[in-house]
Amino acid sequence: MGDDDNTRSAGQEIDLDHLDHIEDVRGYLEQRRAIEAVLMVAESPVEPTMLAQLLELSPATLEQICDDLARSYRDEPRGFELVRVAGGYRFQSHPDMAPYIERFVLEGQSARLSGAALESLAIVAYKQPISRAQVAAIRGVNSDGVLRGLCIRGYVTEVARDPGPGQALLYGTTTLLLERLGLDKIEDLPPLGDFVPGPEVMDALEQGLRPV
């Protein structure tokens, strides 16, 4: 079997009906490999415009190739996937592999965020931009130290100043948080209503709290 037959076979495996010539198939496969190589060494999600410039492709063509790659990984299946988060593309472990990943990172449990930090981070994520005083008012406790810790970790940052009296610093989330959560944009967070108990649950709680 010659080189053309090998390339044609590879092209058939990924169902490239839109490519008419063997040169097109070779070029397409090379572009796929280039994307994989770049994403493999990238420390953070790579923006589509950057990938398109590197490969000298139009953004639409680049995104089509990335979609093809992601689909091929899902179909095989693999222990990783190609996803779009924080406005760019990256490789990440498949959700089904979570038990194995948890075992692997078990020694890093001490680095997990505290309950106070998670609470403050959620408030900033859903209410940003927000001041330290507003976070404290919602939590009912001073949150200066917690916010400093979140800033050090890179999940929260100063984004603006309140135009009102005192011009308090306002905080918002970072692209690093989007990466950790696997989200493309902060608007992809689940609605707060998903975490609010329904009327029947509230009624049951109220009944349970009433004195006998």
C-alpha positions, 0 to 999 in steps of 0.5 A: 500500500502506497503513501497515498493509500495510507493517507486516504485511509486516514482521511476515511477514518475521520470522514473527510467528505469535504476534502477532494484531493489527497493534498487537502487530506494531508494538509488537514491532518497536518493542521490537526497534528499542529493543533494537538501539539500546541495545546499539549504544551500550552499552560492555559487555554489558547484563543482560536484567533491565536491558533488560526494565526499560527496555522494561517487559517481562517477562524471558521476553518480553525474552529471546524477542525477543533470541532472535528478533533473534539468529536473524534476524541468523543467517538474513540473514546479517550481519557481526555477531551478537547474543550473550549474554556475561558475563551480558548481551547485546551485538553482536559481529563474526561469527566468519567475519569474523575475517580482516577484523577481524585486518587492521583491528586489525593495528596493535594487535599490540604490545598483545597479552599476552605468553606469560607473561601468557597462561600466568598468566591461564590458571592464574587462570581455571582455578584461581581463587580462587588466590594469587600464590604458587600461581600462581608454584608452578605456573609455576615462576617469580615471577609478581608482575609478570605478575599486576599487569599482568593486574590493570591490564588488568582481566582479573584482580582480587583476590576474597578472602583466604585464611583460612589463615596470612598471609591471602594475597590470592586472585585471580580473573577479571573480567567484562571477560575474559568479554567478551573471550573471548565467554563468558557465564560462566567455567564455559564455558571448554573442559575442561582435558582438551581440551588434554592430549595423549592416551596415544599422543602421550605414548608417542611423545614418550617414545620420542623422548626415549630415548637411542639 
